[in-house]
Amino acid sequence: MNIVPVSLLDCIWITAVIWLVSRIAKNTRRDFRTTSLRGPSNPSWFWGASQLVSPNRETGGIYEQWAKMYGPIYRVPEPLGASSIVVTDPKAAFHVLSQDTWGYTHTIANKTGIENMFGKGLLWVDGERHRMKRKSLTPGFSNIAIRGLTSVYFDSAYKVKAAWDSQIQNAQGDSAIIYVYSWMNHVSLDTIGIAGFLHDFGTLLGKHASVGEVFDRLGNINSTPGVLAMLALTAVFPFLQKIPTERHALLHQLQVSMTAIAAELLDNVRKECNGSVKTDESIIDLLVKAEQTE
């Protein structure tokens, strides 16, 4: 009997082909079982509608156009024959969000992306573990606690307004180009810092912060055809998000920076809570006090 020698590379190729065929069959079977929905035609079996979505990734404008054409709930083609359902109807969205982490969970691709940026925390876990984590955060996010932080949100808004007014006044003519995406990163960082930890990063006032710098660099990454192709295929091949690209390196740097800052601020808050009584309370203050009373 003749035995055909099989190399390691042959085994890898055979495994990859079998996996790809099973994935395609799974996607096709799912389409037959789910409710038939209208949606944009599939311009490419390999890419799906990803090449239409990528240029509008920040604005989401293409989804609004499709909602007007196909209704509040429609199907969008994904790479390799897969598809996703877009929900814009408020009642349907409420149903999905109310069942979040139980009936509707993150896809593997989304989980990988969340893990890369934030780690395996509240946004990553599902089911009972998610409920327990949310319960532990309740003291810091009650209605009373949020109302007490309203001034922080308004303060950030006034800082942005002042900065934009300054840009417009210093510009030639009556208008100026403002990169809102970058400013919103600074708004989020400063607001979270003050409301969460009573720590002002000061990025809205032009101060340097390592986390703010990483956010800016993430927003300025050039979307080359190779990057766009990899982003499109991550829905089918989540492991592509682990490839050490510039984006992946920045996400890792962001997670390390946020972890180090949070650990330092948490340690300071615990020391202060064990000392004198404070009049101002951040979210982390409330959580530490709740932890100490248990």
Order of alpha helices (4+ residues) and beta strands (2+ residues): alpha-alpha-alpha-beta-beta-alpha-alpha-alpha-alpha-alpha-alpha-alpha-alpha-alpha-alpha
